[in-house]
Amino acid sequence: MKLIKLTGSQRAQFRDALLSAFPTQDSLKQMVNTRLEENLAAIAGGENYKDVIFNLITNWAEPNGKLDDLLTAARTENPGNSELREFAKQARGELVLNDREQGEISDEVADQTKFSLKSRVVRSLFASLGVLALIGMVRTQGGFQTAELATYDFFMNKRFPENWDERVVVIGASEDDLAELLKNDEIPDQTLNKLLDNLVKNYKPRIIGLDIFRDRPIGRPESPITASTEHDDLVSYIKQHEEIVATCKNKKSLAIPGVKPPKDIPSEQLSFGDVVGDEQTGKENEQTEKPPIRRQLLRMPPEEKAACTAEYALSYQVATKYLQAEGYAPNWNNNYLTFENKKKGLMIPINPMGDVFWTEKGPTVGYQNYDQAGYQMLINYRAIDDPKKNPERLSLDKFLSNQAKNQAPSVDENLKRKIENNIVIIGYTSNEGENNSDIHYTPIDPKMPGVVLQAHMVSQLVSAVVGGRKLIWYWTPEVEAVWILVWAFLSGFMTWRTQWRWSLALTLVIPFLLFGICWVFFLQAGWVPFVPTVLAVVFTSGVLWVADWTPKWVRKQIQVLKSRS
């Protein structure tokens, strides 16, 4: 028979039984906390311990219909207490059990504990699976993409500093160069020709990448009539030096058809300078009005009758030529890229832990809305102290000042040591006038010149092959789902049927722990899903908390209504 109401003498007997079974207030507090999941101090008070027990019975258990729960919890905690057995006999009409029967009760309690643990596991698992399904559906539609990419950018900016790749040198036409040295918005063909000739003859770089379009003649302001001849001379010089890579641009839209390459440039010396921005992944940067650049485009078969006929990107062409001189030959196999060195018996896969190139789906489930052009990979930008100063931008003045005065070019030995047998990328570092279109927003620099962006992408490939520097890697969608499920399950398991204060504390602490773990992964170039995992943790804990406390709240309201009637 269930215990519902007590007489005055039964209250006194129950009080004395509890006092006998739990001689100290701490022991009673522990029983109430572990068996009833309540705070003794919050539900019963008094001037002395006996008053606390009496108030526990009269002010909490009886009004809330918890008498039977309190008696069961007390007997479960201390099954051998004779006074509790005697009170149960009189109040419930139970028989007093002997020692053997009492042992059977203990075994039953142990079985109930096992069942409680099993129930906890099952409930947590089902709740986490349900939350995972919901988050998966939202994620595949790009619902969390903006938040996930914002976290990606944050991690990209919170890495430990590293030195710039000395194999890649940037020569940029600054605003001062254009205004004072050239007196033009663009580098004239004759000036560019002189710059290339000076570099090839005196500084001897292994590869020169031109991040400058030359689809038309660019003459000198003082001699525009000779522009066509100077343009032909420049194109002829480029064709004669296979270490120089020229650039064109694929069409962006019907309104922007693309930029043609210099005439008759061999395909092995031709590249496209296109970059891909995340136009649909968030608000454009206010300073550049351009989408963020997080991805590197390496290969894109040209469209029929396209203005730009190059199949490979400038960064790929330059890096590949450098690596071939190091003995590494590129090999495309089923859209995977490897660099093989037969002499050393090495084959370096690009990003073996994930699908580095993608065309129909993103690198992770969270990367859904993006430009699907060609073969792409994430850019592992160098974590340099000051992206606006590193890599160093060598100005044209260092190579052309004497030639502007019709003097023979002088050789700077310090510059020669930097450049000789390395890679040189030439472009614009100014952000005014015609060159403003080649300024890009990136996770590490909101106003990065295109020539510097190309340098980062070239360095990424070269460093991965000959330097062992990691590329950004990620898990398959299946592994990501398991990762999210494990965290959701653990959070649910730890917070279910725990006091609400502890549940809240765990729900708040776990995201910080998870954030730290994801950051450590990113330090190793691993992009592990943080945002969907945190949401899974919070939702799973919330679902189980609501499922646990709702029936209790309903029962309490029913008792209140009964007491009023």
C-alpha positions in Angstrom: 0.0 0.0 0.0 1.3 3.4 -1.0 1.9 5.8 1.9 0.0 9.0 1.3 -1.0 10.6 4.7 0.2 10.2 8.3 -1.4 10.6 11.7 0.3 12.6 14.4 1.8 9.5 16.1 3.0 8.2 12.7 4.8 11.4 12.0 6.7 11.1 15.3 7.5 7.4 14.6 8.7 8.3 11.1 10.8 11.1 12.5 12.4 8.8 15.1 13.0 6.1 12.5 14.8 8.6 10.2 16.9 9.8 13.1 17.9 6.3 13.9 18.7 5.4 10.3 20.6 8.7 9.7 22.1 9.8 13.0 23.9 12.8 11.4 22.5 15.6 9.3 25.2 15.0 6.7 24.1 11.4 6.2 20.5 12.5 5.8 21.6 15.3 3.4 23.5 12.8 1.3 20.4 10.4 1.1 18.1 13.2 0.1 20.5 14.4 -2.5 21.4 11.1 -4.1 18.0 9.3 -3.8 15.6 12.1 -4.1 17.7 14.6 -6.1 16.8 17.4 -3.7 18.7 19.9 -1.6 17.9 19.2 2.1 18.7 22.8 3.1 16.3 24.1 0.5 13.3 21.9 1.4 13.6 21.6 5.2 15.1 23.7 7.9 15.0 24.0 11.7 16.7 25.0 14.8 18.1 21.5 15.4 18.5 18.2 13.6 15.2 16.7 14.9 13.3 19.8 13.7 14.9 19.4 10.3 13.7 15.8 10.0 10.2 16.7 11.2 10.0 19.6 8.8 11.2 17.3 6.0 8.2 15.1 6.7 5.5 17.7 7.3 6.6 20.7 5.2 7.9 18.8 2.1 7.0 15.2 1.9 3.3 15.3 2.9 2.3 18.4 0.9 4.1 17.3 -2.2 2.9 13.6 -2.1 6.5 12.5 -1.4 6.0 10.4 1.7 6.2 7.1 -0.1 9.3 8.3 -2.0 11.0 9.4 1.2 10.4 6.1 2.9 11.5 4.1 -0.1 14.7 6.2 -0.4 15.5 5.9 3.3 15.0 2.1 3.3 17.1 1.8 0.0 19.9 3.9 1.6 19.8 1.9 4.9 17.9 -1.3 4.3 19.1 -2.9 7.6 17.5 -0.3 10.0 14.9 -2.0 12.2 13.0 1.1 13.1 12.4 1.9 9.4 11.2 -1.6 8.8 8.8 -1.4 11.8 7.4 1.9 10.6 7.0 0.6 7.1 5.1 -2.4 8.6 2.7 -0.3 10.5 2.3 2.5 8.0 2.1 0.4 4.8 0.9 -2.8 6.3 4.2 -4.5 5.3 5.7 -7.6 7.0 9.0 -7.2 8.9 11.6 -9.0 6.9 14.3 -11.2 8.3 18.0 -10.9 7.3 17.7 -13.2 4.3 14.8 -11.3 2.9 16.6 -8.0 3.6 19.5 -9.3 1.5 17.1 -9.9 -1.3 16.0 -6.3 -1.0 19.6 -5.2 -1.3 20.0 -7.3 -4.5 16.8 -5.7 -5.9 18.2 -2.2 -5.1 21.4 -3.1 -7.0 19.3 -4.3 -9.9 17.4 -1.1 -9.9 20.7 0.9 -9.9 21.9 -1.1 -13.0 18.5 -0.5 -14.7 18.8 3.2 -13.9 22.3 3.3 -15.5 21.0 1.4 -18.5 18.0 3.8 -18.8 20.4 6.7 -18.5 22.5 5.4 -21.4 19.5 4.6 -23.6 17.8 7.9 -23.0 21.0 9.9 -23.7 21.7 7.9 -26.8 18.2 8.4 -28.3 18.2 12.1 -27.4 21.6 12.6 -29.0 20.6 10.7 -32.1 17.5 12.8 -32.5 19.5 16.0 -32.0 22.1 14.8 -34.5 19.5 14.2 -37.1 18.0 17.6 -36.7 21.4 19.4 -36.8 22.4 17.3 -39.8 19.4 18.4 -41.8 20.0 22.1 -41.0 23.7 21.8 -41.7 23.3 20.2 -45.1 21.2 23.2 -46.1 24.0 25.5 -45.1 22.2 26.7 -41.9 25.3 26.9 -39.8 27.8 27.9 -42.6 28.2 31.5 -41.6 28.9 30.6 -38.0 31.2 27.8 -38.9 33.2 29.9 -41.3 33.4 32.7 -38.7 34.9 30.2 -36.2 37.3 29.0 -39.0 38.5 32.6 -39.4 38.9 33.1 -35.7 41.0 30.0 -35.4 43.0 31.0 -38.4 43.9 34.2 -36.6 44.7 32.6 -33.3 47.6 30.3 -34.4 51.2 30.6 -33.2 53.3 32.9 -35.4 55.6 31.4 -38.1 58.2 32.8 -40.4 57.5 33.7 -44.0 58.6 31.2 -46.6 61.9 32.6 -47.9 61.5 30.7 -51.2 58.8 33.1 -52.3 59.6 36.8 -52.9 57.1 39.5 -53.7 57.9 42.4 -56.0 55.0 44.9 -55.9 54.2 48.2 -57.7 53.3 50.4 -54.8 51.4 53.7 -55.0 54.8 55.6 -54.8 56.2 53.5 -57.7 53.2 54.3 -59.9 53.0 57.9 -59.0 56.7 58.9 -58.9 58.7 56.3 -60.8 56.3 55.4 -63.5 53.8 58.3 -63.5 51.1 55.9 -64.6 48.3 53.7 -63.1 49.8 50.6 -64.6 53.3 49.3 -65.3 54.2 50.1 -69.0 55.2 47.2 -71.2 58.8 48.6 -71.7 59.2 49.0 -67.9 58.0 45.5 -67.2 60.3 44.2 -69.9 63.3 45.9 -68.3 62.3 44.6 -64.9 62.1 41.0 -66.1 65.4 41.4 -68.0 67.1 42.7 -64.9 65.8 39.9 -62.7 66.7 37.2 -65.2 70.2 38.4 -65.9 71.3 39.7 -62.6 69.2 38.1 -59.8 68.5 34.7 -61.4 65.2 33.6 -59.8 64.2 30.1 -60.6 60.6 31.0 -61.5 58.8 34.4 -62.1 55.1 34.6 -61.9 53.4 37.6 -63.4 50.2 38.6 -61.5 49.7 41.3 -64.1 47.4 41.1 -67.2 48.8 42.0 -70.6 46.0 41.5 -73.0 46.7 44.9 -74.6 49.6 47.3 -75.0 50.4 49.6 -72.1 52.5 52.4 -73.3 54.6 55.0 -71.5 52.9 58.4 -71.0 55.8 60.2 -72.7 55.8 57.9 -75.7 52.4 56.4 -76.4 53.1 56.0 -80.1 55.6 53.1 -79.5 53.2 51.2 -77.2 52.4 48.4 -79.8 56.1 47.8 -80.5 57.0 47.7 -76.8 54.1 45.3 -76.1 55.4 42.9 -78.9 58.9 43.1 -77.4 57.5 42.2 -73.9 55.6 39.2 -75.3 58.6 38.1 -77.2 60.8 38.2 -74.1 58.3 36.2 -72.1 58.1 33.5 -74.8 61.9 33.2 -74.8 62.2 32.6 -71.1 60.3 29.5 -70.0 60.8 30.4 -66.3 58.3 33.2 -66.7 54.6 32.5 -66.2 52.0 34.9 -67.7 48.4 35.4 -66.6 44.9 35.7 -68.0 41.5 35.7 -66.4 38.4 33.5 -67.0 35.1 35.2 -67.4 33.2 36.0 -64.2 29.9 36.7 -65.8 28.3 37.7 -69.1 29.1 41.3 -68.3 32.7 40.5 -67.5 33.9 38.1 -70.3 37.4 37.7 -69.0 40.9 38.9 -69.9 42.9 37.4 -72.8 46.5 36.2 -72.3 49.4 37.8 -74.2 49.4 36.6 -77.8 50.9 33.1 -78.6 52.2 32.4 -75.1 52.8 28.6 -74.8 50.4 26.7 -72.6 53.2 25.7 -70.1 53.9 29.4 -69.5 50.2 30.4 -69.2 48.0 30.5 -66.2 44.8 32.0 -64.9 44.8 34.5 -62.1 41.2 33.9 -60.8 40.5 33.5 -57.2 37.2 32.2 -55.6 35.4 34.0 -52.8 32.7 32.9 -50.5 30.1 35.2 -52.0 27.2 33.3 -50.5 28.7 32.6 -47.0 28.2 35.9 -45.3 28.4 39.6 -45.4 30.9 41.1 -47.8 33.8 42.9 -46.2 33.0 46.6 -45.7 36.5 47.8 -46.6 36.9 45.9 -49.9 33.2 45.1 -50.7 34.5 41.7 -51.6 33.7 38.2 -50.3 36.3 36.4 -48.1 39.0 34.3 -49.8 39.4 31.0 -48.0 39.9 28.7 -50.9 42.6 28.2 -53.6 41.6 27.4 -57.2 44.3 25.2 -58.8 42.7 23.8 -61.9 39.8 24.7 -64.1 39.2 23.4 -67.6 38.6 26.5 -69.9 35.2 26.9 -71.4 34.8 26.7 -75.2 35.7 29.9 -76.9 36.9 31.4 -73.6 39.1 34.5 -73.7 41.5 32.8 -71.3 42.6 29.3 -72.4 44.7 28.5 -69.3 43.7 25.3 -67.5 45.9 25.8 -64.4 46.1 28.6 -61.8 49.1 30.9 -61.5 49.9 29.6 -58.1 49.8 26.0 -59.3 51.9 26.7 -62.4 54.6 28.6 -60.5 54.7 26.1 -57.6 54.8 23.1 -60.0 57.7 24.6 -62.0 59.7 25.1 -58.8 59.0 21.6 -57.6 59.9 20.0 -60.9 63.3 21.6 -60.6 63.5 20.0 -57.1 62.7 16.6 -58.7 59.0 16.4 -57.9 56.7 15.7 -60.8 52.9 16.4 -60.5 50.5 13.6 -61.1 46.7 14.0 -61.4 44.9 10.7 -60.7 41.1 10.7 -60.3 41.1 14.3 -59.3 43.8 13.7 -56.7 47.1 15.4 -56.9 50.5 13.9 -55.8 54.0 15.0 -56.3 56.4 12.1 -57.0 60.2 12.1 -56.6 61.4 8.9 -58.2 65.1 9.5 -57.3 64.2 9.8 -53.6 61.4 7.2 -53.8 58.9 9.7 -52.4 55.3 10.3 -53.3 53.8 13.3 -51.5 49.9 13.3 -51.5 48.2 16.6 -51.2 46.1 16.4 -48.1 45.8 12.7 -47.6 43.3 13.1 -44.7 40.5 14.6 -46.8 39.2 15.3 -50.3 41.5 18.3 -50.9 39.7 19.0 -54.2 36.0 19.2 -54.6 33.6 20.1 -57.4 30.2 18.8 -56.4 30.4 19.0 -52.6 32.3 21.0 -50.1 35.1 19.8 -47.9 32.8 19.4 -44.9 29.0 19.1 -44.5 29.0 22.6 -43.2 30.5 24.1 -46.4 27.5 24.1 -48.7 27.0 27.4 -50.5 30.1 28.3 -52.6 31.4 28.7 -56.1 31.9 25.2 -57.4 34.3 26.2 -60.2 37.2 23.8 -60.9 39.4 22.0 -58.4 39.7 23.8 -55.1 41.4 23.5 -51.7 41.4 25.5 -48.5 44.3 28.0 -48.0 46.5 27.5 -45.0 47.7 31.0 -44.7 51.0 31.6 -43.1 50.5 32.7 -39.5 52.7 35.8 -39.7 53.0 38.6 -37.1 52.0 41.4 -39.4 50.3 40.4 -42.6 50.6 44.0 -43.9 54.4 43.8 -43.8 55.1 40.1 -44.3 55.9 38.9 -46.8 58.2 41.9 -47.5 57.0 43.8 -50.6 60.1 44.7 -52.7 59.3 47.9 -54.6 60.1 48.4 -58.3 62.3 51.3 -57.3 64.9 48.8 -56.1 65.2 47.3 -59.6 64.4 50.3 -61.9 65.8 53.4 -60.3 69.0 53.4 -62.3 67.2 52.4 -65.5 64.8 55.3 -65.1 67.9 57.5 -65.3 69.2 55.6 -68.4 71.9 54.0 -66.4 73.0 50.4 -66.3 71.1 48.4 -63.6 73.1 47.9 -60.4 72.9 44.7 -58.5 72.0 44.7 -54.8 73.8 41.7 -53.3 71.4 41.4 -50.4 68.5 41.3 -52.8 70.3 38.8 -55.0 70.7 36.4 -52.0 67.0 36.7 -51.4 66.0 36.1 -55.0 68.5 33.8 -56.6 67.1 30.3 -57.3 63.8 31.2 -55.6 60.3 32.2 -56.7 59.4 35.8 -57.6 55.8 37.0 -57.9 55.3 40.4 -59.5 52.1 42.4 -59.2 50.5 45.5 -57.7 50.5 46.3 -54.0 48.7 49.6 -54.4 45.0 49.8 -53.7 44.1 52.9 -55.7 42.7 53.5 -59.2 42.7 50.6 -61.6 44.4 48.3 -59.1 41.7 48.4 -56.4 40.1 45.4 -58.0 43.1 43.2 -57.0 42.7 43.9 -53.3 41.0 41.0 -51.4 39.5 40.3 -48.0 41.1 37.3 -46.3 40.8 35.8 -42.8 44.3 37.2 -41.8 44.2 40.5 -43.7 41.1 42.5 -44.7 43.0 44.3 -47.5 45.4 41.8 -49.0 46.9 42.7 -52.4 46.4 40.0 -55.0 50.2 39.5 -55.5 50.5 38.7 -51.8 47.5 36.3 -51.9 49.2 34.5 -54.8 52.4 34.3 -52.8 50.5 32.6 -49.9 49.0 30.1 -52.3 52.3 29.3 -54.0 54.0 28.9 -50.6 51.3 26.6 -49.5 52.0 24.0 -52.2 55.8 24.3 -52.2 55.9 24.1 -48.4 53.6 21.0 -48.3 55.8 19.1 -50.7 59.4 20.0 -49.8 58.8 21.4 -46.3 56.3 19.0 -44.8 54.0 21.9 -43.8 50.4 20.7 -43.3 47.5 21.7 -45.5 44.1 22.2 -44.0 42.6 18.8 -43.4 39.1 17.7 -42.3 37.1 14.6 -41.6 34.6 12.8 -43.8 30.9 13.6 -43.1 30.6 10.2 -41.4 33.4 10.9 -39.0 32.1 14.4 -38.3 28.7 12.8 -37.4 30.3 10.4 -35.0 32.2 13.3 -33.4 29.1 15.3 -32.9 27.2 12.3 -31.6 29.8 11.4 -29.0 29.8 14.9 -27.5 26.0 15.1 -27.5 25.8 11.7 -25.8 28.4 12.6 -23.2 26.7 15.9 -22.3 23.3 14.2 -22.0 24.7 11.3 -19.9 26.4 13.7 -17.5 23.6 16.2 -17.1 20.5 13.9 -17.0 19.0 13.6 -13.5 21.7 15.8 -12.1 20.8 18.7 -9.9 19.9 21.6 -12.2 22.9 23.7 -11.0 25.3 21.0 -12.0 23.5 20.4 -15.2 23.8 24.1 -16.1 27.4 24.2 -15.0 28.3 21.2 -17.2 26.3 22.6 -20.2 28.3 25.8 -19.9 31.7 24.2 -19.3 31.6 21.6 -22.1 31.5 24.2 -24.9 34.6 25.9 -23.5 36.3 22.5 -23.3 35.2 21.7 -26.8 36.4 25.1 -28.1 39.8 24.5 -26.7 40.0 21.0 -28.2 38.9 22.3 -31.7 41.6 25.1 -31.4 44.3 22.5 -30.7 43.2 20.5 -33.7 43.4 23.7 -35.8 46.9 24.3 -34.6 47.6 21.0 -36.4 45.8 22.3 -39.5 42.6 20.3 -38.7 39.2 21.8 -39.2 36.9 20.1 -36.7 33.3 21.1 -36.5 32.7 23.3 -33.4 29.4 25.2 -33.9 27.2 22.1 -34.7 28.8 20.2 -31.9 28.2 22.9 -29.3 24.6 23.1 -30.4 24.2 19.3 -30.1 25.6 19.5 -26.6 23.2 22.2 -25.5 20.2 20.8 -27.2 20.7 17.2 -25.9 21.2 18.5 -22.4 18.1 20.6 -22.7 15.9 17.8 -24.1 16.8 15.4 -21.3 16.4 18.1 -18.7 12.9 18.9 -19.9 12.0 15.2 -20.2 13.2 14.6 -16.7 11.6 17.6 -14.9 8.3 17.9 -16.8 6.7 14.8 -15.2 7.9 16.0 -11.8 6.4 19.4 -12.4 3.1 17.9 -13.6 2.9 15.7 -10.5 3.6 18.6 -8.3 0.8 20.7 -9.9 -1.6 17.8 -9.5 -0.8 17.5 -5.8 -1.3 21.2 -5.4 -4.7 21.0 -7.1 -5.7 18.1 -4.9 -4.7 19.9 -1.7 -6.8 22.9 -2.7 -9.9 20.7 -3.4 
